[in-house]
């Protein structure tokens, strides 16, 4: 039996409740784009109370800002601008980057683990080392900086950085309201 069968059963219950019919707008109810880790302990539905239709969420290893994340943020920001979300009184979208304590990407800091994974996956050892989240405050600062320095974003976006502590369950804000540098050019 597939491990997915449990989730498929849950889906049938969801469909029977007609919960999906309430999701009528492509624009989020809360104009925050959450970028966080794929770790099952860090589900934003649990620790942020994000419900379907509330906010776009990207989850990847470490919650890191990659080229793909930048492209997705640029797309959602443009869509929000084009559809008139937020009006003209400032940013139309906040991007909240959320890293967490005890991240599994910390294994990438171990040279032996990283070298074996690099050999197995064909990924670059140095790039993998840079992805490790050992100090989430430092990596969230790095990722906020990476996002705000991207020429793909405009002043319609504001970026914040946060750390979710697995021990306390609390989210701490590290950076509030950084604006893309592209808007200053």
Rosetta blueprint (number, residue, H / E / L):
1 X L
2 X L
3 X L
4 X H
5 X H
6 X H
7 X H
8 X H
9 X H
10 X H
11 X H
12 X H
13 X H
14 X H
15 X H
16 X H
17 X H
18 X L
19 X H
20 X H
21 X H
22 X H
23 X L
24 X L
25 X L
26 X L
27 X L
28 X L
29 X L
30 X L
31 X L
32 X E
33 X E
34 X E
35 X E
36 X E
37 X E
38 X L
39 X L
40 X H
41 X H
42 X H
43 X L
44 X H
45 X H
46 X H
47 X H
48 X L
49 X L
50 X L
51 X L
52 X L
53 X L
54 X L
55 X L
56 X L
57 X E
58 X E
59 X E
60 X E
61 X H
62 X H
63 X H
64 X L
65 X L
66 X L
67 X H
68 X H
69 X H
70 X H
71 X H
72 X H
73 X H
74 X H
75 X H
76 X H
77 X H
78 X H
79 X H
80 X H
81 X H
82 X H
83 X L
84 X L
85 X L
86 X L
87 X L
88 X L
89 X L
90 X L
91 X L
92 X L
93 X E
94 X E
95 X E
96 X E
97 X E
98 X E
99 X E
100 X E
101 X L
102 X L
103 X L
104 X H
105 X H
106 X H
107 X H
108 X H
109 X H
110 X L
111 X H
112 X H
113 X H
114 X H
115 X H
116 X H
117 X H
118 X H
119 X H
120 X H
121 X H
122 X L
123 X L
124 X L
125 X H
126 X H
127 X H
128 X H
129 X H
130 X H
131 X H
132 X L
133 X L
134 X L
135 X L
136 X H
137 X H
138 X H
139 X H
140 X H
141 X H
142 X H
143 X H
144 X H
145 X H
146 X H
147 X H
148 X H
149 X L
150 X L
151 X L
152 X L
153 X L
154 X L
155 X L
156 X L
157 X E
158 X E
159 X E
160 X E
161 X E
162 X E
163 X E
164 X E
165 X L
166 X L
167 X L
168 X L
169 X L
170 X L
171 X E
172 X E
173 X E
174 X E
175 X E
176 X E
177 X E
178 X E
179 X E
180 X L
181 X H
182 X H
183 X H
184 X H
185 X L
